[in-house]
Amino acid sequence: DEKSLNYLKTALKHTSTNYPEYSNLLSGIAQYYIKHKNYEEAKKYIIKTILYSKKNNRIRYAKALGDLALIHKNENSYKTAIKLLEEDIEISKAINENRNTIYATILLGEIYLETDSIHKAKELIVQAKNYADDKEHLKGFLYQINEILLKIAILQNNDADELIYRRKLSLLKNELSHTDGADVINKVNWEIQKQNITYKLEVENAKIEKEKIITKALIIIL
């Protein structure tokens, strides 16, 4: 993990702030700090991500709002988290980014559940369920959705719904055990990003070496 962080920070030094990849690298560093629950450092990089992605990387901007909302949720700053997620969802819908729309909707639903707004939570989670049901690439969200709906059914003492969601979770668990799963997909995505970063570093290093050669040549000529 420490190597990944150093790798991302090194790549950041060699990437222009004008490129969309710059905000992606900032986000990657923020994710590292979120994973290790170092929220203060994570915030610094998320705010930078928001700053550098607003103009040229709208999906990264939306995701950064969601990342910041997650930190505020963990710090019990629910009003701020809700406001950030509402903007995240609005942008994601506008650019047809389905995965982020559903992720942010689920997170918003969880916040309402934590703040005892059960009716609002159920409304959002049902929206997320309807959104994911007929889209094959969003099926991975269904287990989490049904877990939340089960919690709501238990809180509402709804025995019929509780039974339905327990059965659905059992079926989904069986389905997911026969697929590659999110971990494999995430690993492949990381490898692709790493290859892209490696290529950029090699290009930058080649430029530096070229400049050194030119400088030496000029010195010799002088």
N, C-alpha and C positions, 0 to 999 in steps of 0.2 A: 504493500500500500504506500509506504514512504517513497519507494522508487517511482510509483505512478505519479505522485505529487510533484517530485523533482522533475520528472519528465514533462509534465504539463507546464510547470513554471519555466523550464528551459525553452519549450516551444513558444510560450507567450512572449519571451524576450525577442524572438526572431520573427514574430508575426506583426504585420502592420495593423494599427488600430482601425484602419478603414475597411479591413476585410471582415466578412461575417464570421470567419473562423476565430477571430480574436475573441468575440463574445462567447463562442462555443467553448474555448479554452478557459475563460473566466468561469463559466458555468461548471465546467468539469472540476475545477479547483474548489468551487463552492460545494459541489456534491461530496467531495472528499471530506470537507470539514463538517458537513451535515451528518454524514455517515458516522463520523467520530464524535458527534455531539458537541463540537466546538462551534457553537452558534455565533459567537462574536466575530470570529474569523470568517465564517460562512457569510454573514451579513455583509461584510466589507466587499467580498467578491460578487455577491448577488447584486448589490447596489451598483458596482462597476459594470456588471453584465447588463443591467437595466439601462444604464447611461449609454453604453456602446452599441446596444442592439436596437434601440428605439427607432433609428432611422433605416437601418439596412438588414435587419433580421427579426421580422415581426413575431415569428413563432418562438424564437429564443427569448424575445422580450416577454411574451405571454407566459412562457414557462418560468422565467425568472420571477415574475409576479407571484406565480404559484409556489415557488420555492420560498419566497419571503413570507408568504401566507402560512406555509407549513411551520416556519420558525415561530411566527407570532402565535400560531395555534399551540405549539409546545410551551410557549411562555404565557399561555392563557389570555393573550391579547386578542380576544375573539372578534371584536368590532373591526379592528384593523385587518385581521385575516379575512373576514367576510368581504370587506370592501375590495381587497386585492384580488380575491378569487372571482368576484363578480366581473371585474375588468378583464381578468384572465379569460373567463368563459366568453365574454362578449367579443374579444379579439379572436379567440380560437374559432368561434362560430363564423365570424366574418371572413376568415381565410380558409374555411372548410378543413380545419385541423381536428378531425374526429377524435383521435386518441387523447389529445390534450383536453378537448372539451369534456369528454367523459371522465377523465382523471380528476379534473378540477371540480366537476359536478359532484363526484363521489366525496371528495375532500370537504366540499362545502356542506354536503349532507351530514358528514361525520361531525362537523363543528356544531350544526344545529342539534344533532342528537346529544352531544356533550353538554349543550346549554339548555337541555330539556325542552327544546322546540320540536317535539316529536312529530307533530303534524307536518311542519315545514320540511323536516328531515325525510320523512316518508315520501312526500311529494317529489323531492329532488332525486331520491334514490330510485323511485319508480320511473321517473323521466330517464335516468341513466340506464335502467334495465330495458325500457322500450327502445332506447337508442342503440343498445348493444345487441338486442335479440336477433335482429335481421342482418347483422353485419359480421361476417365470418372473422375479419381481422380484429374485432373487438370482443370476441368470445372470452378471451383471457380475463376480462373484467367481471364476468358473471359470478364467479365464485365469491369475490369480495362483496359484490352487490347483494347476493343472497345471504351472506353472513350478516350484513347490516339489517336486511329485512327480517331475518330471524330474531336479531336483538330487539327490533321494534315490536315484533309479534309477542315476544316474551314480556316486554314492558307494558304492552296493552292487554296482557292476559288473553290473547287471541289464540286459543288452542288449535283451531282449524288451520290458521295461517302458519303457526309454528310447525305443525306436522308437514304442511306443504313444503316449507323452506328446508326443513331437515331432509326430506326426500330429495329435493333438488340438489342440495349440497352433496349428498351421498352419490348421486348420479354424476355430478360435475367432477367430483374427486376421482371417480373411476375413469371419466373421459380424459382428464388432465394427466393421469398416470400413464396414458398411452400416447401422449404427445411430447414434443421436445421441451416444452415449458419456457417460461419467461427467462430463466437463468441462461439457457443456451442462446436465446435471441440476444440478450444483453451482452453476452460474451462475444458473439459474432460482431455486433455493432461496435464494441470497444476495440476489437482487433482491426476493423476497417478504419476507425478514427485514428488508431495508433499508426497504421500504415501511412495514412495521409499526412500525419504530423511528421513521421520519419522522413517522408519524401520532401516535405517543406524544409526540414532542418538540413537535409543533404543539399538542397538547392542553395540555401542561405550560406552554408559552409563553403560551397563551391564558389559563390560570389566573393566571400571573404578571402579565400585563397587566391582568387583571380586578382583581387585588389592588391594583395600583398606582392604578387609577382610583378604587377604593373608598377607599384611603388619602387620595388627593388630595381626594376629596369630603368626607371627615371633617374634614380640615384647613380646608377652605373653610367648612364648617358651624360649626366651632369659632371 
